[in-house]
């Protein structure tokens, strides 16, 4: 995992606004959710409230992923624990193709 991805995750854990290079985290204090952006495009929302299993809930912005299925986008999402990959030119999210 790259340094920027570690810093991104740290900002989410600490519930703090953060940006570096092409990646930004903005925390909504009303909902306690972190919005993750890459090049100004919203790629995911992270619910900062821990579930009973101790994991954060990550919701991927599938529209952004389908429009910008770059290696960097997928790396940032994988750093958040998202199962995303490309096979034979098709992007998959949690084993299902993104259309």
TORVEX-762628 format. One record per residue (C-alpha): x, y, z; chain. Coordinates in nm, 4 decimals. Layout:
+----------+----------+----------+----+
!        u !        v !        w ! ch !
+----------+----------+----------+----+
!        X !        Y !        Z !  A !
...
+----------+----------+----------+----+
END
This chain:
+----------+----------+----------+----+
!        u !        v !        w ! ch !
+----------+----------+----------+----+
!   0.0000 !   0.0000 !   0.0000 !  A !
!   0.1305 !   0.3426 !  -0.0929 !  A !
!   0.2037 !   0.6146 !   0.1609 !  A !
!  -0.0832 !   0.8296 !   0.0314 !  A !
!  -0.3269 !   0.5409 !   0.0853 !  A !
!  -0.2035 !   0.4913 !   0.4416 !  A !
!  -0.2510 !   0.8625 !   0.5089 !  A !
!  -0.5992 !   0.8490 !   0.3528 !  A !
!  -0.6992 !   0.5634 !   0.5831 !  A !
!  -0.5514 !   0.7418 !   0.8840 !  A !
!  -0.7604 !   1.0522 !   0.8073 !  A !
!  -1.0734 !   0.8370 !   0.7830 !  A !
!  -0.9969 !   0.6631 !   1.1135 !  A !
!  -0.9295 !   0.9965 !   1.2830 !  A !
!  -1.2356 !   1.1544 !   1.1246 !  A !
!  -1.0338 !   1.4444 !   0.9887 !  A !
!  -1.0347 !   1.6355 !   0.6622 !  A !
!  -0.7203 !   1.5689 !   0.4627 !  A !
!  -0.5775 !   1.6076 !   0.1136 !  A !
!  -0.2546 !   1.5202 !  -0.0567 !  A !
!  -0.1709 !   1.5341 !  -0.4249 !  A !
!  -0.4742 !   1.3931 !  -0.6104 !  A !
!  -0.6619 !   1.2419 !  -0.3132 !  A !
!  -0.8904 !   1.4111 !  -0.0621 !  A !
!  -1.1013 !   1.3054 !   0.2381 !  A !
!  -1.3861 !   1.5266 !   0.3602 !  A !
!  -1.5776 !   1.4360 !   0.6759 !  A !
!  -1.9430 !   1.5335 !   0.7137 !  A !
!  -1.9835 !   1.6053 !   1.0868 !  A !
!  -2.3615 !   1.5609 !   1.0672 !  A !
!  -2.3522 !   1.2088 !   0.9257 !  A !
!  -2.0051 !   1.1081 !   1.0482 !  A !
!  -1.9242 !   0.9825 !   0.6980 !  A !
!  -1.6043 !   1.0436 !   0.5049 !  A !
!  -1.6224 !   1.1223 !   0.1369 !  A !
!  -1.3162 !   1.0114 !  -0.0592 !  A !
!  -1.2240 !   1.1976 !  -0.3775 !  A !
!  -0.9668 !   1.1341 !  -0.6487 !  A !
!  -0.8913 !   1.4215 !  -0.8870 !  A !
!  -1.2061 !   1.5897 !  -0.7510 !  A !
!  -1.4267 !   1.2891 !  -0.8347 !  A !
!  -1.6167 !   1.1238 !  -0.5502 !  A !
!  -1.5062 !   0.7590 !  -0.5492 !  A !
!  -1.6405 !   0.6298 !  -0.2158 !  A !
!  -1.8243 !   0.7096 !   0.1046 !  A !
!  -1.6979 !   0.5571 !   0.4274 !  A !
!  -1.9296 !   0.5291 !   0.7277 !  A !
!  -1.7037 !   0.6041 !   1.0226 !  A !
!  -1.9293 !   0.4296 !   1.2730 !  A !
!  -1.7822 !   0.0898 !   1.3512 !  A !
!  -2.0170 !  -0.2006 !   1.3056 !  A !
!  -2.0403 !  -0.4871 !   1.5518 !  A !
!  -1.7651 !  -0.6606 !   1.3549 !  A !
!  -1.5289 !  -0.3654 !   1.3861 !  A !
!  -1.5282 !  -0.2800 !   1.0151 !  A !
!  -1.6150 !   0.0408 !   0.8402 !  A !
!  -1.8868 !   0.0429 !   0.5781 !  A !
!  -1.7616 !   0.1510 !   0.2338 !  A !
!  -2.0012 !   0.2479 !  -0.0458 !  A !
!  -1.8357 !   0.2796 !  -0.3860 !  A !
!  -1.9559 !   0.5451 !  -0.6284 !  A !
!  -2.0117 !   0.3051 !  -0.9183 !  A !
!  -2.0767 !   0.5856 !  -1.1648 !  A !
!  -1.7325 !   0.7336 !  -1.1027 !  A !
!  -1.5718 !   0.3895 !  -1.1130 !  A !
!  -1.7288 !   0.3129 !  -1.4503 !  A !
!  -1.6288 !   0.6543 !  -1.5901 !  A !
!  -1.2736 !   0.6459 !  -1.4468 !  A !
!  -1.1667 !   0.2804 !  -1.4027 !  A !
!  -0.8019 !   0.3791 !  -1.3628 !  A !
!  -0.5383 !   0.1865 !  -1.1758 !  A !
!  -0.5230 !   0.4695 !  -0.9194 !  A !
!  -0.8995 !   0.4648 !  -0.8604 !  A !
!  -0.8917 !   0.0903 !  -0.8037 !  A !
!  -0.5858 !   0.1163 !  -0.5763 !  A !
!  -0.7553 !   0.3753 !  -0.3543 !  A !
!  -1.0667 !   0.1583 !  -0.3317 !  A !
!  -0.8646 !  -0.1561 !  -0.2565 !  A !
!  -0.6892 !   0.0328 !   0.0233 !  A !
!  -1.0377 !   0.0766 !   0.1738 !  A !
!  -1.0980 !  -0.2983 !   0.1541 !  A !
!  -1.3063 !  -0.2959 !  -0.1641 !  A !
!  -1.2861 !  -0.5976 !  -0.3947 !  A !
!  -1.2316 !  -0.4302 !  -0.7331 !  A !
!  -1.0351 !  -0.5517 !  -1.0330 !  A !
!  -1.0263 !  -0.5586 !  -1.4126 !  A !
!  -1.0383 !  -0.8797 !  -1.6125 !  A !
!  -1.0436 !  -0.8941 !  -1.9925 !  A !
!  -1.1195 !  -0.5214 !  -2.0066 !  A !
!  -1.4201 !  -0.5426 !  -1.7724 !  A !
!  -1.4187 !  -0.3820 !  -1.4272 !  A !
!  -1.5581 !  -0.5973 !  -1.1465 !  A !
!  -1.6828 !  -0.4790 !  -0.8088 !  A !
!  -1.7396 !  -0.7521 !  -0.5496 !  A !
!  -1.7286 !  -1.0094 !  -0.8300 !  A !
!  -1.9962 !  -0.8411 !  -1.0447 !  A !
!  -1.9215 !  -0.6478 !  -1.3634 !  A !
!  -1.9738 !  -0.2714 !  -1.3593 !  A !
!  -2.1846 !  -0.1651 !  -1.6555 !  A !
+----------+----------+----------+----+
END
